Amino acid sequence: MRGFVLTQSLFRKKFVEMAQSRDSRLILALDTADAQKARDVLEKCGHELAAVKTHPEHALLWGKPHKELVREIKNIAGLPVVLDAKLADVGHSNAMKANYYFGQGYDAIICHAFPGEEAVRAIVDAAGEERGVFVLCAMTSPGHLFSRDIVKKAAEIAKNTGAAGAIAPGNQYDVISLIRKELGTQALILSPGIGAQGGDAAKAAKAGTDFAIVGRSIIGAHNPAEEARRLRKAFNAVI
């Protein structure tokens, strides 16, 4: 059984160092189909962020190959790009997809734990030490099917495979605490659901989250930079 020290410790170190250099634990989710709006928000908020999260579909929406999309985001903001691919396939298919996406320049990938430990390990192996894998342990949406037992098992898989960390819902503080307890202190926890979905950045941080993922609250704000700054400061005050 592998531990964190043996796998993605280098990625985690670089990811946290980037956050520290920006004095930010805020990740922007580019949850918009409007490419120009996404660029504008990135240009205004980049200095407030620690990373950017995109979906695989953004390349189609922006009309660009993945490699060019990642390059453009990094040119604008100079930040790591996390791909919210939610990979959930058998091992060899997961490895194929992960190798493709990492080859396009993405720094980290989000995956499901449902296919099992070996399927997740295939993604971690594709990532190596310089790329990251975050295992989705629960959803932010109401009515999701992630029971506490499933959450604990998903966190256990993240730990056993040596993934960089987990995705935990930023609007469910008891779930964050459960995942933190299962993972221990070395893994990173990234939490969506903060802002538009009701989660509070400070409460999520107290429960064990390391990074807040925020999309609509920033993208839809009258002043995106001001909203990003407010969230960054609120999170930092607790972290």
LOLUMLUM-725820 format. One record per residue: residue in one letter; x, y, z of N, C-alpha, C in turn. Coordinates in steps of 0.001 Angstrom, whole numbers, padded with zeros to 6 digits, always signed. Each point is the difference from the previous one (the first is absolute). Layout:
aXYZXYZXYZ...
! end
This chain:
m+000845-001195+000000-000845+001195+000000+000881+001246+000000r-000229+000907-000904+000841+001168-000119-000477+001117+000919g+000934+000869+000380-000351+001141+000822+000256+001276-000767f-000414+001114+000553+000129+001280-000673+001450+000340-000307v+000902-000319+000925+001394+000392-000170+000595-000634-001251l-000486-001182-000382+000597-000744-001101-000540+000397-001373t-001084+000780-000054-000579+000258-001308-000048+001487-000343q-001026+000695+000390-000197+001352-000526+000423+001112+000963s+000984-000274+000801+000485+001013+000942+000619+001179-000738l+000662-000245-001119+000626+001088-000754-001062+000927-000585f-001051-000592-000556-001092+000834-000522-000614+000837+001102r-000314-000643+001127-000627+000735+001100+000886+001150+000468k+001300-000259+000086+000943+001027+000437-000033+001199-000958k+000034-000264-001293-000011+001080-000994-001343+000733+000006f-001082-000751+000165-001336+000596-000003-000158+000951+001185v+000455-000433+001165-000103+000831+001199+000953+001195-000086e+001185-000207-000555+000954+001105-000141-000555+001082-000919m-000694-000398-001064-000641+000980-000877-001045+000789+000783a-000798-000710+000794-001019+000667+000809+000638+000985+000975q+001074-000406+000620+000670+000872+000962+000587+001230-000686s+000535-000188-001201+000578+001135-000720-001065+001017-000396r-001248-000475-000161-001125+000883-000342-000780+000430+001241d+000382-000534+001158-000749+000238+001235-001478-000307-000224s-000260-001146-000632-001370-000339-000373-000230-001497+000072r-001182-000376+000485-000465-001392-000059-001308-000064-000792l-000150+000931-000941-001229+000120-000781+000220-000525-001420i-000856-000940-000411+000065-000575-001347-001238+000461-000760l+000213+000570-001176-001125+000459-000823-000490-001120-000894a-001297-000326+000107-000636-000950-000905-000553+000783-001185l+000527-000261-001174-000458+000725-001191-001318-000593-000497d-001035+000171+000793-001302-000586-000318-000829+000939-000874t+000512+000249-001191-000722+000807-000975+000346-000490-001399a-001004+000031-000875+000234-000380-001395+000496+001182-000825d-000004+001174+000597+000402+001226-000687+001518+000171+000114a+000705-000297-001072+001458+000022+000028+000548+001382+000325q-000609+001040-000580+000505+001349+000245-000209+000411+001452k-001131-000374+000563-000266+000309+001407+001016-000706+000892a+000286-001256-000326+000985-000755+000776+001356+000688-000039r+000410+000455-001188+001283+000702-000129-000002+001289+000814d-001088+000743-000095-000091+001278+000719+000108-000205+001509v-000725-001013+000513+000035-000260+001440+001395-000440+000426l+000627-000842-000808+001358-000446+000308+000968+001176+000062e-000110+000895-000956+000894+001161-000025-000196+000888+001221k-001250+000121+000451-000299+000867+001139+000331-000655+001341c-000122-001326+000057+000102-000694+001285+001267-000835+000170g+000776-000149-001030+001131-000917+000044+000899+000168+001206h+000229+001249+000411+000912+000262+001113-000596-000397+001350e-001304-000320+000031-000660-000408+001239-000088-001523+000131l+000462-000722-001007-000254-001438-000092+001237-000854+000245a-000259-001268+000376+001062-000987+000149+000017-000988-001160a-001137-000172-000681-000101-000936-001121-001304+000274-000748v-000151-000675-001132-001203+000106-000823-000522-001407-000269k-001323-000176+000063-000623-001290-000306-000845+000124-001263t+000196-000917-000923-000769-000013-001244-000659-001366-000193h-000900-000067-000967-000614-001254-000412+000580-000415-001355p-000039-001279-000338+000488-000434-001312-000701+000720-001153e-001269+000357+000197-000789+000641-001051+000449+001426-000318h+000797+000597+000880+000422+001374-000247+000814+000129-001284a+000738-001018-000345+000770+000061-001247-000945+000151-001196l-001099-000757-000001-000989+000126-001076-000688+001360+000051l-000360+000424+001212-000704+001273+000153+000864+001182-000437w+001295-000109+000239+000920+001077-000385+000482-000162-001435g-000306-001156-000615+000429-000243-001370+001497-000162-000138k+000610-000657+001008+001456-000164+000001+000371-001430+000372p+001127-000488-000476+000522-001273+000519+000316+000150+001485h-000033-001101+000728+000264+000055+001438+001336+000670+000310k+001015-000365-000746+001331+000531+000297+000024+001518-000136e-000669+000517-001007-000048+001450-000209-000833+000680+001089l-001084-000647+000421-000833+000550+001072+000801+000125+001291v+000691-001062+000371+000799+000025+001226+001073+001074-000087r+000642+000094-001161+001051+001002-000186-000558+001411+000158e-001205+000235-000543-000604+001325+000103-000328+000359+001447i-000569-000956+000734-000321+000244+001409+001261+000327+000787k+001061-000747-000262+001248+000227+000733+000649+001316-000402n-000150+000375-001255+000534+001292-000436-000729+001160+000664i-001313-000159+000193-000800+001065+000616+000265+000083+001504a-000043-001159+000660+000005+000001+001466+001256-000570+000637g+000787-000766-000769+001213-000591+000552-000260-001001+001104l-001094-000775-000125-000436-000882+001076-000138-001453-000446p+000063-000952+000947-000292-001400-000327-001440-000137-000480v-000225-000952-000899-001337-000247-000527-000443-001408+000402v-001099-000070+000748-000569-001269+000455-001150-000361-000929l+000054-001195-000576-001048-000438-000926-001056-000802+000743d-001234+000497-000029-001111-000676+000662-000586-001044-000944a+000809-001025-000276-000411-001030-000951-000923-001033+000637k+000063-000130+001327-000771-001008+000733+000123-001374-000673l+001229-000413-000251+000236-001297-000626-000609-001106+000854a-000690-000936-000649-000695-001061+000735-000088-001250-000856d+001159-000509-000410+000027-001138-000909+000859-001108+000593v+000105-001091-000726+000894-001082+000430+001447+000472-000131g+000902-000719+000611+001374+000450+000118+000681+000387-001294h-000040-000883-001014+000749+000297-001231-000602+001193-000747s-001327+000165+000098-000627+001156-000635+000303+001278+000774n-000011-000088+001315+000396+001151+000803+001418+000443-000326a+000897-000980-000133+001396+000316-000306+000123+000672-001364m-000735-000505-000989+000032+000582-001338-000452+001457+000032k-001121+000254+000668-000538+001363+000064+000930+000924+000788a+000507-000503+001124+000889+000821+000829+001281+000346-000754n+000583-000971-000672+001220+000269-000777-000250+001048-001073y-001164-000073-000633-000334+001000-001025-000094+001388+000624y-000774+000139+001068-000210+001322+000592+001280+000568+000610f+000775-000830+000667+001255+000503+000548+000941+000421-001131g-000070-000709-001106+000808+000366-001156-000387+001331-000618q-001220+000448+000271-000462+001292-000512+000418+001165+000912g+000573-000321+001150+000515+001048+000869-000761+000231+001289y-001091-000745+000223-000730+000162+001252+000870-000443+001173d-000112+000720+001092+000837-000275+001162-000606-001027+000938a-001311-000128-000021-000677-000951+000882-001327-000415-000611i-000483-001163+000434-001260-000548-000493-000855-000426+001183i-001303+000234-000121-000964-000473+000990-000620-001294-000510c-000117-000999+000882-000585-001283-000400-000977-000492+001054h-000843-000951-000401-000904-000681+000922+000713-001192+000631a-000474-000393+001171+000527-001196+000656-000829-001243-000308f-001183+000189-000574-000933-001114-000182+000573-001208-000746p+000877+000183-001012+000530-001179-000695+000931-000848+000862g+000416+000511+001154+000841-000787+000896+001439+000471+000069e+000705-000592+000954+001359+000449+000313+000960-000147-001171e-000045-001138-000684+000952-000218-001096-000248+000966-001159a-001269+000338-000236-000322+000943-001070+000519+001398+000333v-000086+000385+001271+000542+001295+000417+001521-000033-000028r+000581-001113+000424+001458-000121-000010+000566+000169-001410a-000752-000429-001005+000458+000149-001382+000176+001475-000363i-000874+000855+000523+000107+001441-000261+001175+000586+000764v+000155-000434+001247+001122+000477+000813+001325-000402-000648d+000067-001214-000510+001222-000451-000676+000275+000845-001245a-001048+000339-000741+000169+000844-001193+000480+001391+000383a-000448+000478+001149+000377+001345+000455+001457+000075+000414g+000508-001070+000607+001355+000046+000521+000098+000952+001180e+001181+000547+000211+000204+000873+001162-000274+001466-000297e+000060+000391-001257-000097+001428-000319-001407+000456-000353r-000915-000946-000177-001402+000335-000250-000841-000500+001165g-001221+000516+000100-000823-000355+001141-001290-000705-000373v-000517-000774+000941-001308-000646-000136-000802+000303+001254f-001226+000470-000198-000909+000270+001105-001222-000902-000142v-000284-000763+001038-001089-000976-000030-001274+000639+000559l-001051-000028-000794-001289+000551+000418-000614-000899+001060c-000195+000532+001200-000512-000800+001112-001463+000267+000319a-000557+001104-000484-001419+000309+000191-000354+001179-000888m-001279+000135-000308-000472+001072-000866-000615+001128+000827t-000055+001184-000612-000599+001158+000660-001514+000055-000188s-000512-000736-000969-001408+000116-000376-000919-000695+001002p-001200+000561+000216-000967-000652+000884-000484-001307-000617g-000227-000996+000855-000516-001270-000490+001046-000933-000573h+001288+000325+000174+001041-000884-000541-000010-001348+000733l+000623-001002-000583-000058-001363+000523+001247-000394+000784f+000776+000983+000424+001216-000281+000763-000350-000152+001486s-000226-001221+000435-000231-000254+001421+001312+000177+000762r-000073+000045+001327+001221+000139+000796+000956-001161-000241d-000536-001201-000182+000857-001158-000264+000728+000156-001333i-000722+000507-001007+000630+000206-001303+001054+001099+000084v-000305+001065+000735+000965+001087+000174+001277-000528+000648k-000153-000792+001046+001166-000553+000696+000802-000923-000907k-000690-000812-000793+000691-000918-000911+000746+000769-001086a-000626+001057-000530+000659+000817-001023+001252+000661+000556a-000086+000515+001219+001166+000616+000633+001088-001036+000249e-000406-001200+000362+000956-001087+000214+000726-000333-001292i-000727+000000-001114+000620-000267-001300+000995+001104-000350a-000392+001257+000258+000924+001108-000257+001282-000179+000796k-000124-000400+001250+001170-000183+000855+000846-001189-000453n-000645-001123-000274+000729-001212-000370+000750+000134-001310t-000559+000754-000945+000654+000151-001304+001067+001084+000004g+000057+000789+001075+000989+001072+000054-000376+001197-000835a-001295+000185-000264-000438+001172-000762+000369+001279+000749a+000052+001103-000734+000364+001279+000618-001020+000415+001048g-001247-000422-000182-001009+000370+000971-001392-000340-000465a-000960+000755+000515-001406-000315-000226-000801+001259-000292i-001157-000221-000607-001004+001051-000184-001093-000249+001016a-000273+001020+000831-001027-000104+001036-000940+001193-000111p-001297-000206+000208-000982+001081-000189+000157+001120+001029g+000235+001209-000499+000217+001134+000875-001250+000514+000676n-001150-000587-000317-001259+000382+000649-000491-001084+000964q+000882-000977+000308-000347-001079+000935+001191-000209+000936y+000030+000740+001082+001185+000063+000856+000257-001302+000742d-001063-000736+000352+000197-001290+000667+000658-001009-000942v-000317+000101-001289+000607-000899-000988+001473+000346-000179i+000320+001282-000035+001408+000408-000092+000784-000568+001180s-000561+000137+001194+000675-000490+001203+000215-001509-000059l-000990-000730-000500+000119-001447-000143+001128-000356-000965i+000047+000686-001128+001037-000276-001000+001380+000353+000542r+000107+001125+000710+001282+000375+000583+000482-001053+000998k-000923-000504+000800+000356-001031+000974+000522-001249-000692e-000628-000384-001106+000418-001198-000727+001337+000195-000710l+000219+001200-000529+001205+000248-000793+001236+000266+000839g-000182+000549+001193+001148+000447+000762+000391+001406-000416t+001176+000416+000379+000392+001401-000173+000760+000293-001283q+000565-001012-000660+000867+000278-001146-000759+000291-001288a-001156-000608-000166-000762+000179-001241-000633+001383-000052l-000233+000468-001215-000680+001275-000207-001491-000236-000212i-000817+000899+000524-001436-000048-000252-000399+001268-000738l-000634-000178-001162-000526+001100-000808-001519-000049+000093s-000610+001151+000253-001453+000003+000225-000749+000952-000914p-000837-000547-000898-000973+000820-000738-001227+000214+000866g-000979+000705-000531-001239+000209+000733+000020+001208+000903i+001054+000806-000101+000121+001194+000828-000509+001198-000798g-000856+000780+000621-000565+001155-000692-001397-000287-000485a-000155-000219-001298-001331-000156-000612-000769-001197+000548q+000718-001034+000445-000669-001191+000515-000119+000004+001527g+000298+001130+000601-000279+000161+001421+001143-000239+000948g+001128-000501-000492+001122-000267+000881+000720+001267+000431d+000503-000005+001223+000744+001125+000545+001483-000370+000048a+000849+000838-000595+001422-000310-000116+000647-000203+001359a-000305+000859+000953+000611-000092+001321-000422-001284+000720k-001294-000349-000085-000478-001219+000649+000601-001248-000644a+000144+000032-001333+000612-001125-000697+001457-000166+000429a+000702+001110+000157+001395-000048+000435+000112-000580+001402k-000885+000411+000893+000019-000520+001367-000278-001497+000031a-000802-000475-000961-000336-001422-000054+001126-000844-000584g+000962+000648-000669+001138-000763-000511+000369+000234-001439t-000707+000895-000683+000306+000280-001405+001285+000824-000130d+000791-000320-001016+001227+000752-000282-000208+001068-001068f-000881-000284-000978-000225+000914-001117-001496+000116-000268a-000457+001219-000226-001395+000250-000351-000126+000131-001516i-000897-000773-000593-000280+000101-001437-001268+000824-000174v+000101+001115-000683-001148+000898-000173-000144+000349-001479g-001223-000071-000514-000260+000325-001394-000982+001131-000159r-001291-000326+000111-001052+000966-000322+000033+001261+000848s+000371-000120+001264+000018+001187+000864+000976+001053-000502i+001081-000457-000626+000993+000928-000551-000369+000401-001421i-000309-000984-000834-000285+000266-001409-001225+000896-000159g-001007-000196+000855-001231+000772-000105-000003+001289+000800a+001100+000296+000682+000054+001197+000840+000114+001266-000842h-000544+001088+000515+000136+001302-000668+001466+000382-000102n+000752-000321+001052+001442+000251+000014+000700-001299+000371p+000369-000841-000989+000592-001313+000289+001277+000083+000844a+000836+000997-000268+001254+000122+000749-000276+000283+001473e-000969+000850+000254-000349+000339+001390-000560-001212+000734e-000862-000769-000671-000570-001195+000613+001089-001039+000254a+000906-000182-000955+001102-000941+000186+000880+000420+001172r+000250+001282+000100+000826+000509+001102-000684-000237+001344r-001313+000221+000055-000746-000207+001242+000064-001460+000436l-000213-000914-000950+000035-001427+000315+001405-000441+000395r+000997+000495-000702+001393-000364+000334+000336+000412+001426k-000379+001198+000368+000314+000502+001336-000772-000763+001081a-001257-000320-000286-000815-000737+000973+000591-001381+000257f+000469-000644-001059+000580-001333+000124+001354+000083+000706n+000809+000981-000389+001328+000145+000602-000076+000293+001486a-001038+000722+000411-000128+000359+001409-000122-001239+000888v-000547-001075-000565-000151-001234+000754+001186-000927-000216i+000461-000111-001252+001130-000867-000318+001239+000452+000766
! end
